[in-house]
Amino acid sequence: MGLRRGMVLGALLAALAGIGLSGARDEFLIGWQGETYRPADVWRGEQAKTLGGRQIEQAPASEPWIETLSWRPRAFLYHSFMTDEECEHFIQLGAPQMKRSLVVSSSGDNGEVSDYRSSYGTFLNRMQDPILTRVERRLSEWTHLPMINQEDVQILRYGHGQNYKPHMDVLVVDDDDGRRQATVLVYLSDVEAGGETAFPNTRRHHWVDPGNVERMGKVSDCAAGHVAAKPKKGDALLFYSLKPNGAEDFMSEHTGCPVENGTKWTATIWIHETAFRADAFYPPPPDWAPQDPGACVDFDERCPALKDEGLCEADAINLKGDLVGDGALGVCRKTCGVCKDCAPDDRECYLKNRADSGYLNLDLQYLWPRPGSNRKA
Ligand SMILES: *[C@@H]1O[C@H](CO)[C@@H](O)[C@H](O)[C@H]1NC(C)=O
C-alpha cells in the first residue's frame, strides 16, 4: 500500500515537473537541450581588472572551447581557459618564490628533493588576489566541483631537459581532506618543443578523436603514441585520477615530458574529493604580501636571545630556514647570518640572499626591481 502510494505520488510529481519544464524555465535546466557548459558564457560577467599597474583583460584572445581527449583516463582540454594577461600575472606572482620542487616521499613525510622531478615550483595562496580568485571560480564552474575542494595553485617552471616522470596524483598517504580526485594543469607559456603532458598507459585507440594525432603535429618521443596535450599558453588540461565509482584510475598516470626547447610554466590545481583545509578557506588580508627571500630580516624580536642559546644551529630549520625544502623562510635569517642587509639598489646582494635561502634566480625580469614589500613579522 505504502509502496503503491509512493509510486502514484512519484508519477504525479513527474507530471508536474513536466509542466514546469516547458517554456520559460528551460534556462535553469542545464543539460536539458544537450549542452552542459558553455565556456563563452562564463566570460560574460568578467570585468577587466588592473592589478599592480597591469591591465588584466576580461576576455581570452580566442574563442574558448572544450575538447574531450579521452575517457580512459577522463581527460579534457579547455582551449583558452585563461587569458594571456592572467597567465603572465600568475608567473609574476610565482617567479620570485620559486624553489626546487620536491616529491612527497613514500613514507608520506615532508617533501624531498629528487631527480624524479627536476622542475622549480611554489604555491600561490587560494584567493590570493582577485585574479586568482576569478580563475579558481571559473575552474569550479567548469568542473562542477566546489572551490573549497581546490588546493592552493602550484606554479611550476621547467627549463631545458627538465621533466616530471610518470606518476599518479592520488597520494599513497592522503590526509583528512580526501583524495585528489582531479587535476587541472594550465599551461602558462608556449613551449617551442617538448614539455607535453602525456598518459603513458594509453595507446592511440584511447583518443576520442584519433585525428588529434595528426592535428598535434610533431611531438616528442615521450608523448608519441599516447594521449597527450601540447603546452599552449592559456589552455587547461583536466583529468580525473578517480573513476566515477571512486576507484583509482591507473590510466591517469601521467608524465611531464622533458622540455626540448623553451621554458614551460604551468599552474596546477588539484581538486579533492572533499573540502581541502576548510579552516583556511578565506582570502589573505588586503595588505598581505608574500615574504621576500631577498630581504634580510628577522621575523621575531627574540632572535638575538635565541642565537645566544645556540638555536641558530640546534633549530636551523626554523631559524635559518628550510634551505633545500619548500618550507618557510627562517624566522631569524638576519641574526643567524643567512643573509646580508643589502643597500636598496644592490642587486647582486639581493640575488645572493635569495640564492642562499634556496630560491631560484632565473627569469631576472621578474626579480628586479624587487617585486614587493616584505611582510611584517
Ligand atoms: C628553439 O626555438 C627557437 C624559437 O622557435 C628557435 O629559434 C631555435 O632555433 C630553437 N632551438 C633549438 C635548439 O631547436
The ligand as an SDF file (V2000), in Angstrom:
LIG
                    3D

 14 14  0  0  0  0  0  0  0  0999 V2000
   64.3500   26.8700  -30.1650 C   0  0  0  0  0  0  0  0  0  0  0  0
   63.2540   27.6610  -30.5860 O   0  0  0  0  0  0  0  0  0  0  0  0
   63.6100   28.9200  -31.1110 C   0  0  0  0  0  0  0  0  0  0  0  0
   62.3480   29.7110  -31.3440 C   0  0  0  0  0  0  0  0  0  0  0  0
   61.4240   28.9750  -32.0770 O   0  0  0  0  0  0  0  0  0  0  0  0
   64.4580   28.7330  -32.3570 C   0  0  0  0  0  0  0  0  0  0  0  0
   64.8600   29.9610  -32.8820 O   0  0  0  0  0  0  0  0  0  0  0  0
   65.6800   27.8950  -32.0150 C   0  0  0  0  0  0  0  0  0  0  0  0
   66.4010   27.5870  -33.1780 O   0  0  0  0  0  0  0  0  0  0  0  0
   65.2800   26.6150  -31.3140 C   0  0  0  0  0  0  0  0  0  0  0  0
   66.4760   25.9320  -30.8140 N   0  0  0  0  0  0  0  0  0  0  0  0
   66.6710   24.6300  -30.9760 C   0  0  0  0  0  0  0  0  0  0  0  0
   67.9270   24.0800  -30.3680 C   0  0  0  0  0  0  0  0  0  0  0  0
   65.9350   23.9130  -31.5730 O   0  0  0  0  0  0  0  0  0  0  0  0
  1  2  1  0
  1 10  1  0
  2  3  1  0
  3  4  1  0
  3  6  1  0
  4  5  1  0
  6  7  1  0
  6  8  1  0
  8  9  1  0
  8 10  1  0
 10 11  1  0
 11 12  1  0
 12 13  1  0
 12 14  2  0
M  END
$$$$
